[in-house]
């Protein structure tokens, strides 16, 4: 005989650890934990690479993690990858700074009609963008050595060009959304600082997760 559902049972079931509501709350709390950890660990610019790898690792393992274990896992990965990631991250910062400076000069001097100047700059920017989209998630998956990571990320991004374009659109949407939040109100700024970066990273992983799994099985 089917048991009659009472109001008390409904409330108990609603807040049960296995309920959809509590699972959703747990996912939100995990995103907040990962986001805050990433934000704090990225403040010194040179630690940004390790912070990104730790963020993607926690999000890749989100089904096994809770909001409280996410802290421990994040800092475990952060400490482990801090020194190995430094050369790659400093290279990324250096090339990114050089490209940004070059684009500033091109736009300031109105050199956009100079094909032989613009073509190499566009090519270099595209190569870097494609590689960076996949680099740190690939390292977080733990299936690629540090030496092979950069060329592997570019080849993977080129092979999955459609996904790479989606990732670029999501990255751009994240930048616009962040700018809107920071200029709108303190409340929206606080919400973005609590969740925003991790939500964008999670969205990117949803696009590339299947590809990373196939890559790891090669």
Secondary structure as the mmCIF struct_conf table of DSSP 4:
data_model
#
loop_
_struct_conf.conf_type_id
_struct_conf.id
_struct_conf.beg_label_comp_id
_struct_conf.beg_label_asym_id
_struct_conf.beg_label_seq_id
_struct_conf.end_label_comp_id
_struct_conf.end_label_asym_id
_struct_conf.end_label_seq_id
HELX_LH_PP_P HELX_LH_PP_P1 UNK A 2 UNK A 6
HELX_RH_AL_P HELX_RH_AL_P1 UNK A 7 UNK A 14
TURN_TY1_P TURN_TY1_P1 UNK A 15 UNK A 15
BEND BEND1 UNK A 16 UNK A 16
TURN_TY1_P TURN_TY1_P2 UNK A 17 UNK A 18
BEND BEND2 UNK A 19 UNK A 19
HELX_RH_AL_P HELX_RH_AL_P2 UNK A 20 UNK A 42
BEND BEND3 UNK A 43 UNK A 44
HELX_RH_3T_P HELX_RH_3T_P1 UNK A 45 UNK A 47
HELX_RH_AL_P HELX_RH_AL_P3 UNK A 48 UNK A 60
TURN_TY1_P TURN_TY1_P3 UNK A 61 UNK A 64
HELX_RH_AL_P HELX_RH_AL_P4 UNK A 67 UNK A 108
TURN_TY1_P TURN_TY1_P4 UNK A 109 UNK A 110
TURN_TY1_P TURN_TY1_P5 UNK A 112 UNK A 113
HELX_RH_AL_P HELX_RH_AL_P5 UNK A 115 UNK A 141
TURN_TY1_P TURN_TY1_P6 UNK A 142 UNK A 142
BEND BEND4 UNK A 144 UNK A 144
HELX_RH_AL_P HELX_RH_AL_P6 UNK A 146 UNK A 159
TURN_TY1_P TURN_TY1_P7 UNK A 160 UNK A 160
HELX_RH_AL_P HELX_RH_AL_P7 UNK A 161 UNK A 184
HELX_RH_AL_P HELX_RH_AL_P8 UNK A 186 UNK A 191
HELX_RH_PI_P HELX_RH_PI_P1 UNK A 192 UNK A 196
HELX_RH_AL_P HELX_RH_AL_P9 UNK A 197 UNK A 216
TURN_TY1_P TURN_TY1_P8 UNK A 217 UNK A 217
#
